[in-house]
C-alpha cells in the first residue's frame, strides 16, 4: 500500500469530521443563507465559532435584545421572500424573541428561529433556563422541533426551510441542544427540495372570467405575502387590461403602485370612509393573497357574511384559508406568482361597463391623500405630504404600531417594489429594528422609520446596532407624550378618566447623540424639511423628534378635549 496515498485519504476523511455547529452553518450556506441576526449566548457557542469561519458567506448582525433581533429577521423575510435567520439563547432569550415569531406568523413571513437549548442529559429537570419549546411556540409557529442528533442537522434544516416557505409562509423554531452542537460527525449534505407552488386550474380561470362578465362594480383586493416583483407587475398589467379598480390591504400597500389611475386605496384599519362604502357597493370582490383577517376587514365587518348580491373570489396559496370566515363564490388555491401570470391569459373584458366605477374610486383616493391640515405647530399631515414628494421611489418605509401610523398609511404613496415594512399583527417596537435590517440588506436605498414615542422606546436600544453596523436610517419619532391609541380609546369609552397612558420621555435628539447618531428636534412644521435634509446628508443614523400635540388623535379626527396632565 502506498503510505502517502493512505495518509492523504485519512487526512481527507478527518477534514470531513465537523462539529454540530459547523454542520449547521454549512447547511445554512447550502440553503443560500447570507445573513443572520443574533444576540449571542453560551448555549450556542459552537455555532458562533462556526460562523467566525464563514464570515465571508454569512453576515452576522449582533443586536441588543432578542426581540429586536427577531424583528430584524422577520423584516429580512418580508423584503427578500427568503427565511430570515435568527439565533438566540435559551430561556429569557427565547421568550424575548417570541414577539418576532408571533409577528412572522400573523404576517405570513418566512423565518427560522434557532434557540440554544440545555444538553440532552439535562432535559426535563428544569435545568438553568430550560423551556419546552414545542409547548411554548406551538401556537406561534408553523413547526417547532429540536435537533437532538448531529446526524440529522442537514435533514431538519432543509425541512425548516421547506416548511417556512411552502404554503402560507411563516416561522419555524428549532432548538439546538448544547451537547449536540459540540458533537463531532461526518457531514452528510441533504438534497435541497424545491418548494411546490399551486396554480389555478382552467376551471378556476374560466369561473373567474364568467363572474367578471356579469359584474357591474368589481373590485380587486391584494394582500398577504409570497408576492414577487414579477407577480406585482403582472397584476398591474391585468388591472390595466381589464380596467379594474385595485385596493390593497392594511400594511400591504406596496403591492400595487399607489399613483396608478386604477388604485382605490387600502382597506382595513383607518381606511377611507368612502372606500368602505365602495367595498360594500361592489358586486364582485376578487381578494388575492390576503387571508381576509380582522385587520384587513375592519373586525370582519367589511365584507358580507350573507353573500346577497356580492360575489367573492378568494385566491390564497393555502387551501386552509379559503372560505374560513366569509362565504366564497369561487375559492382558488394558487400562489401569487403563478396566479398573476395566469390572469394575463384573460381577455375580452367589458371594460366600458365599469370604467366610471374605476375612475370614481381613484378620484376618491386621490382626494383622500391631499393633506388635511389640523392647525397645530407640528402638522404631521403636511410633513407626510412633503415626504411623499421628497423620498425616492425605492425608499423603504418602516413603522411599528400606534395611531401615528394612520398618517403614514394615509398620506404616503408606495410603488410596487417591496417598500413597506409594517406589522399586520400590530406589534409595537417593530419599526426601529425592521428599518435597521432593511438598511443593512439594501444600503444603497433610503430607509425611513416612523415610530411613536411609546413605540420607539420598546426597541430604541437597537440604535446602537444601527451605529455599529453603519445602518444610516432616519428615525422620525412622533412624540405626543402618551400611548396615543390607548388614550383615544379611553376618551371614547371612559372619557376624562385617563389611566396608565401618560409618558415621560427622554430628549430623543440628545439620546441619539449619546449613541453617536445625529439628533434634531422639530417643534414647527416649516422646520422639518431642512432637518430632514441634514439627517439625510449626515452619513450616520439620525433621529428627528417631532413634538406633536396630543389632540391630534388620528389623521381624520381631532380630540379637543384630550389633555395630557
Secondary structure, DSSP 4 states (H G I P E B T S, - for coil): --HHHHHHHHHHHHHTEEEHHHHHHHHHHHTT--EEEE---GGGHHHHHHHHTTTTTSEEEE-SSHHHHHHHHHHHHHHHSSPEEEEE-STHHHHHHHHHHHHHHHTT--EEEEEEE--GGGTTS--TT---HHHHHTTTSSEEEE---GGGHHHHHHHHHHHHHSSS--EEEEEEEHHHHH-EEE--PPPPPPPP-----HHHHHHHHHHHHH-SSEEEEE-SS---HHHHHHHHHHHHHHT--EEEETT-GGGS-TTSTTEEEEESTT--HHHHHHHHH-SEEEEES----TGGGTTTTSS-SS-TT-EEEEEES-GGGTTSSS--SEEEE--HHHHHHHHTT-----HHHHHHHHHHHHHHHHHHTS-----SSS-HHHHHHHHHHHS-TT-EEEE-SSTTHHHHHHH----SSS-EEE-TT--TTHHHHHHHHHHHH-TTS-EEEEEEHHHHHHHGGGHHHHHHTT---EEEEEE-SB-HHHHHHHHHHSTT---S-B-----HHHHHHHTTSEEEEE-SGGGHHHHHHHHHHSSS-EEEEEE--TT--BTTB--TT----
